[in-house]
């Protein structure tokens, strides 16, 4: 029997102005192991979200694997999935994208790598519904994505080894809820504001220019509509800035917030945690380097 083992990184999407277009891969990983089996589907999950994750055919890893088998017209008689999650679930750190990319990459390894990374990217974007987190999970680094209908363009830029601070409040907020808070249309001046700021956010991150990032990482397309979903949002942003953060953004659809700074990471993390506590929310904090590798795959033969 063959086994494919994959590790896949977390990601923080949007980066302020780059709604559905920008993401940064982070060094916090899930492991997905797929084993060929003689029949059925068996799934077990350890670590983050182990009590919340579906263990049947609706499981994202299983759905992603099935999408690969369907595409290549070949599937093992049965499948065993073993997932070890380091990425908090429903956090704004790309856990669903990691599951999807993990399932796709592992299944593709079991069918001898018949699909290209671009094929996997398209399948992943289709399952996730938008390309930002899945691009970072696949390619690592800072990813730029542009999707419209069938058109999909993704580019991964390498970034110097910067670190980010994450503050994750103990709050259930699904991406679907956070997307439902968004308006169907936005004023032209807000769209133009975000285009400009997104361009300079890319420049600031690739050059690690925190003064520029302070200016650039501002947003009028999603954060103004989402911040009321997260108690203490404004206070946490202010606390992070006061402790030394150059810029703070909602991480993906939240509820985590991400702060960018040249140093004083744990001072910033502690200040964010204290501000969440003052708003009545417990939180976990992380200081995470950028991941520059994306998904990593290994295949082995067992038994
Ligand atoms: N760009 C997405 C959003 C990321 O903000 O809704 C979350 O999956």
Boltz pocket constraint, residues with backbone or C-beta under 6 A from the ligand:
constraints:
  - pocket:
      binder: B
      contacts: [[A, 13], [A, 14], [A, 18], [A, 19], [A, 20], [A, 21], [A, 130], [A, 132], [A, 133], [A, 175], [A, 178], [A, 179], [A, 222], [A, 252], [A, 253]]
      max_distance: 6.0
